[in-house]
């Protein structure tokens, strides 16, 4: 039987976090809980992207004494997924801050965070 690798565990964990985030977005009525669902979805996608970029037996994309310069491309992991995830983390943090600022503004105006109380745009 094949041994389960850490990459597989990370992928499954990331997918479970994504599913919990989607559940929170679709089922919760409190705006803060919905924002937490978006954040969980975002974090789960980061975990999946990093774990898909993992290659067993390769080293970090840092050129030093551990990596021969002649065959560097064959010995290191592709740094693009890691760079994309770092960028996505920063963007996700900004979006989360913006959503929380909107939630604070909504609470100041309406004194509630229950999404069913906001019916201005309903038909």
N, C-alpha and C positions, 0 to 999 in steps of 0.2 A: 504494500500500500504506500502511496506517495505521501511524503511528509508535508504538512501544512507549513508554508513559509510565513514570515512576518509580513511580507507584502500582501498576501491573501488576507491575513487577519486585518491589516490596515484598510484594505479595500472594503471588506465586509463591514467593518466599524464605520467607515465613512458613509457607506450606503445607508446603514441604520440611522446615523445622525441626520442624513438628508431626509429620510422618511419621517423621523420624529419632527423635524422642522416643517415639513409639508403638512403633517397632521396638526401642528400648532397653528400654522397659518390659516388652515381651512376650518378648524373647529372652535377656535377661541373667539370670544367676544370682546375681551379687553385689549385695547390697542397696545399696551406694553407687552402683553403675552404674544401678540402677533409679531411685534418687533423682535422678540426673543426667538420666535419661530424662523423669521428671516435670517437671523444671525446663526442659528443652528444649521440651517440649510447651507449658508455660505461656508461655515466651518467644515461641514461634511464634504462639500465639493473640493475644498482645499486639501483635505486628507486624501481623497480619492486621486486628485491630480498628482500629489507628491508620491503616493504609493505606486501609481502607474509609471512614474519616471524612475523607479528603483530598478537597478540591475544588479543581480547577485554577482559578487566577485570583482566588482569595479570599485574604484576609489573616488574620493571627492574631486570635483573639478578644480583642483589647485595644483599648479605645476611647481613641484619642489623635488627634493632628492628621492622621494618615494616613487616618482613617475619618470620613466625614461623619456627624454624629449623626442627621440626618434619615433617611438610608437605611442605617443601620448593619446591619440584619438582612440586607440584600442583599449586603453587602460582606465579611462575616466568615464564617469557618468555624464550624460548630457545635461548641461546646466540650465537649459531653456525652461523645463517645467518648474524648476525651483525659482527662477526669476519671475515667471508668470504668477506663481503663487504669492511671492512677496509683493508683487504689484497688486494682486487681487486682495491681499490682506489690507493694504493701505486704502484701496478704494472702498472695500467693505466697511472699514472703520469710519470713513467719511460719510457713507450712506447711512450707517447706523446712527451716527451723531445727528445727521439731518432729520432722520425719522423721529428720534427722541426730541429734537427741538420742535418739530411739528406737533408731537404728542403733548409737550408742555404747553404750547400755544393753544391747542384745542382744549386742554384742561382749564387753562386760565379763562377761556371764553365761555365754556359750557359747564364747568364744574363736574364733568364726568369723563371717563375714558371708555365707557361701554359703547361699542360701535353701533348698536341698535338705536341709540338715542340720537344719532346724527342722521336726519332724514331730509336734509336740504336738497340733495341731488336724486332722491327717489322719484319714480314716475307717479 
